[in-house]
Amino acid sequence: MHDDEFTQMPPAGGRKASLDRFQFCARRQLLQHAVPEAADGLGDTFRDLVDAHQVLGRSSRDSGLVLSINAHLWGAVFPLLNYGTEEQRQTWLGDLLSGELLGGHAITEPQAGSDLDALAVSARKTEDGFVLGGRKRYITNTPIADLLVVYARLEDKLSAFIVCRDDEGVQFCAAPTVKGCRSATMGDVILDNCRIPSSRQLGKTGSGKMMIQHALELERAFIFAGIAGIMDWQLQTVIRHSRERKVNGRHLGANQAISHRIADMQLRLETLRLWVGHCATLKDNRQRLTLASAQTKLYGGEAFLQSSLDAVHILGSSGIEEGSDLAVLVDDAIASRLFSGSSEMQKNIIAALLGTGEGFKG
Ligand SMILES: Cc1cc2nc3c(=O)[nH]c(=O)nc-3n(C[C@H](O)[C@H](O)[C@H](O)COP(=O)(O)OP(=O)(O)OC[C@H]3O[C@@H](n4cnc5c(N)ncnc54)[C@H](O)[C@@H]3O)c2cc1C
C-alpha cells in the first residue's frame, strides 16, 4: 500500500464524512489485513496490517479515522472471527470486512471505565432471546455504527452480545463526545429493554472479561501503527519548518534547543515503530502479546503526547493557530492516553505480569 492510494480520500468534517472516509479505506481493503482468506480476508500478516496502517496515518493525518478503523477491527471484526459461530460469521463478517457494515465495541459505562468489575449493563434470558438494560458511554463509531459488541452481565457474569442499530429498545446516540480524535464519531448506547434474539450472544456466558482483554490487547498493540504514520508526518512538518524559518539570521534548527527536540521526536517515532513491529512479529508467530501490547500502548500514548507538544512549540504561535492540524494532535494525544485503557492501567498490567503491583498479594 502506498501513500498515493489515499490521495482521493473524501474531506473530513461531519458524521457523513466519517462514514465516507471509513468506506474509502474499506474499498482499499484496509479492513481485510491479517484475516484468513477462508474468512474473506487477504490472508496476509500482521506485519502487512501494520505497514498499511502506517501509510493510512501518514497520508490521512487523521487520528479519528485511525481510532474508528481500530474500534471496528478489534472491537467487532476480530471478536466475530475468534468467537463467532458459523452462523454469526456468515451473517456479519463478510459485510464488516468489506465496509458494508461498521462496528465497534461498547465496554465503558458512565460509572465504570478502567474498572471492569464495576460494569453494570445487564442481560436477562427470555424464552426466545435476551433483554438488555443500561447505558454505555464514549463508544467510538456509535452514531454511524450498524452493530456493536456490547458487554453485559448475564446471571452476573460478563458476557458479549451483538446489538444492531435497529433492534427494539436501543438508541445509538451521538453524544457525549470528547475533544480528541474528533473525526471519529462517538456517543452513548442506551439499552432500554433492548430485545435481541438468542443467536446474538457472542462467545460463552461469563467469557466477557477475557474477550474484552483480548480485544483491548489487539487494539493496544496495533492502534499506534496508524498513529506512528501521523507522527511521521508531524516530524517531517517540523523538520521542514526548522529549515525554512529564520531566527537571528540562521535557520531555526541551527539552535540546539530546537534540533535536540527534533532528535527526541525522531527517537520516539522509531521506538514506537519498533514496538508496533514487535507486536506484529509476536502475533505472526502466534506468541503472547499481553506484555508487549501494554508496553506499546503506554509508550505510544506518552510518546504521541510529548511529540505533539514539541511540534506545536517548535512552530511557535503558528503551531497553535486556530485550525492548525498540529494543534489538533495535542488533543488527540491526550485522548490516546485514555482510549483502550489508560496509561496507568497499562502500568498496572506490566507490573502484574512482573509479579508485583496492585494485584500482587505479597
Ligand atoms: C477517544 C476515546 C475513544 C473511546 N472509545 C471507546 C470505545 O470505543 N469503547 C469503550 O468501551 N470505551 C471507549 N472509550 C472509553 C475509554 O476506554 C475510557 O475512557 C478509559 O478506559 C478510562 O475510563 P474512564 O474514562 O472511566 O476513567 P476512570 O476509569 O474513571 O479513570 C480516571 C483516571 O484514574 C486513573 N485510574 C483509574 N483506575 C486506576 C488504578 N487502579 N490505578 C491508577 N490509576 C487509575 C485512570 O488512569 C484515569 O487517569 C474511549 C475513550 C476515548 C477518550
Ligand as a Chemical Component Dictionary entry (heavy atoms), coordinates in Angstrom:
data_LIG
# 
_chem_comp.id                   LIG 
_chem_comp.type                 NON-POLYMER 
_chem_comp.pdbx_formal_charge   0 
_chem_comp.three_letter_code    LIG 
# 
loop_
_chem_comp_atom.comp_id 
_chem_comp_atom.atom_id 
_chem_comp_atom.alt_atom_id 
_chem_comp_atom.type_symbol 
_chem_comp_atom.charge 
_chem_comp_atom.model_Cartn_x 
_chem_comp_atom.model_Cartn_y 
_chem_comp_atom.model_Cartn_z 
_chem_comp_atom.pdbx_ordinal 
LIG C1  C1  C 0 -11.299 8.936 22.181 1  
LIG C2  C2  C 0 -11.877 7.853 23.049 2  
LIG C3  C3  C 0 -12.483 6.744 22.471 3  
LIG C4  C4  C 0 -13.058 5.743 23.271 4  
LIG N1  N1  N 0 -13.690 4.693 22.677 5  
LIG C5  C5  C 0 -14.243 3.721 23.435 6  
LIG C6  C6  C 0 -14.928 2.618 22.835 7  
LIG O1  O1  O 0 -14.995 2.503 21.604 8  
LIG N2  N2  N 0 -15.493 1.692 23.641 9  
LIG C7  C7  C 0 -15.442 1.783 25.000 10 
LIG O2  O2  O 0 -15.961 0.900 25.651 11 
LIG N3  N3  N 0 -14.810 2.825 25.614 12 
LIG C8  C8  C 0 -14.210 3.783 24.863 13 
LIG N4  N4  N 0 -13.580 4.856 25.459 14 
LIG C9  C9  C 0 -13.561 4.949 26.900 15 
LIG C10 C10 C 0 -12.207 4.604 27.500 16 
LIG O3  O3  O 0 -11.932 3.239 27.331 17 
LIG C11 C11 C 0 -12.210 5.020 28.970 18 
LIG O4  O4  O 0 -12.301 6.427 28.999 19 
LIG C12 C12 C 0 -10.968 4.548 29.692 20 
LIG O5  O5  O 0 -10.998 3.157 29.857 21 
LIG C13 C13 C 0 -10.826 5.211 31.069 22 
LIG O6  O6  O 0 -12.011 5.062 31.788 23 
LIG P1  P1  P 0 -12.714 6.353 32.450 24 
LIG O7  O7  O 0 -12.740 7.440 31.467 25 
LIG O8  O8  O 0 -13.979 5.904 33.063 26 
LIG O9  O9  O 0 -11.712 6.821 33.598 27 
LIG P2  P2  P 0 -11.593 6.187 35.063 28 
LIG O10 O10 O 0 -11.560 4.704 34.972 29 
LIG O11 O11 O 0 -12.567 6.834 35.946 30 
LIG O12 O12 O 0 -10.127 6.699 35.454 31 
LIG C14 C14 C 0 -9.882  8.088 35.734 32 
LIG C15 C15 C 0 -8.380  8.256 35.954 33 
LIG O13 O13 O 0 -7.969  7.445 37.050 34 
LIG C16 C16 C 0 -6.940  6.559 36.634 35 
LIG N5  N5  N 0 -7.153  5.258 37.275 36 
LIG C17 C17 C 0 -8.277  4.509 37.288 37 
LIG N6  N6  N 0 -8.077  3.353 37.953 38 
LIG C18 C18 C 0 -6.780  3.360 38.355 39 
LIG C19 C19 C 0 -5.950  2.461 39.091 40 
LIG N7  N7  N 0 -6.425  1.281 39.513 41 
LIG N8  N8  N 0 -4.667  2.802 39.316 42 
LIG C20 C20 C 0 -4.174  4.003 38.873 43 
LIG N9  N9  N 0 -4.907  4.904 38.197 44 
LIG C21 C21 C 0 -6.192  4.592 37.932 45 
LIG C22 C22 C 0 -7.071  6.441 35.122 46 
LIG O14 O14 O 0 -5.848  6.113 34.521 47 
LIG C23 C23 C 0 -7.540  7.831 34.743 48 
LIG O15 O15 O 0 -6.437  8.673 34.607 49 
LIG C24 C24 C 0 -12.986 5.853 24.686 50 
LIG C25 C25 C 0 -12.351 6.967 25.264 51 
LIG C26 C26 C 0 -11.806 7.960 24.474 52 
LIG C27 C27 C 0 -11.124 9.127 25.126 53 
# 
loop_
_chem_comp_bond.comp_id 
_chem_comp_bond.atom_id_1 
_chem_comp_bond.atom_id_2 
_chem_comp_bond.value_order 
_chem_comp_bond.pdbx_ordinal 
LIG C1  C2  SING 1  
LIG C2  C3  SING 2  
LIG C2  C26 DOUB 3  
LIG C3  C4  DOUB 4  
LIG C4  N1  SING 5  
LIG C4  C24 SING 6  
LIG N1  C5  DOUB 7  
LIG C5  C6  SING 8  
LIG C5  C8  SING 9  
LIG C6  O1  DOUB 10 
LIG C6  N2  SING 11 
LIG N2  C7  SING 12 
LIG C7  O2  DOUB 13 
LIG C7  N3  SING 14 
LIG N3  C8  DOUB 15 
LIG C8  N4  SING 16 
LIG N4  C9  SING 17 
LIG N4  C24 SING 18 
LIG C9  C10 SING 19 
LIG C10 O3  SING 20 
LIG C10 C11 SING 21 
LIG C11 O4  SING 22 
LIG C11 C12 SING 23 
LIG C12 O5  SING 24 
LIG C12 C13 SING 25 
LIG C13 O6  SING 26 
LIG O6  P1  SING 27 
LIG P1  O7  DOUB 28 
LIG P1  O8  SING 29 
LIG P1  O9  SING 30 
LIG O9  P2  SING 31 
LIG P2  O10 DOUB 32 
LIG P2  O11 SING 33 
LIG P2  O12 SING 34 
LIG O12 C14 SING 35 
LIG C14 C15 SING 36 
LIG C15 O13 SING 37 
LIG C15 C23 SING 38 
LIG O13 C16 SING 39 
LIG C16 N5  SING 40 
LIG C16 C22 SING 41 
LIG N5  C17 SING 42 
LIG N5  C21 SING 43 
LIG C17 N6  DOUB 44 
LIG N6  C18 SING 45 
LIG C18 C19 SING 46 
LIG C18 C21 DOUB 47 
LIG C19 N7  SING 48 
LIG C19 N8  DOUB 49 
LIG N8  C20 SING 50 
LIG C20 N9  DOUB 51 
LIG N9  C21 SING 52 
LIG C22 O14 SING 53 
LIG C22 C23 SING 54 
LIG C23 O15 SING 55 
LIG C24 C25 DOUB 56 
LIG C25 C26 SING 57 
LIG C26 C27 SING 58 
# 
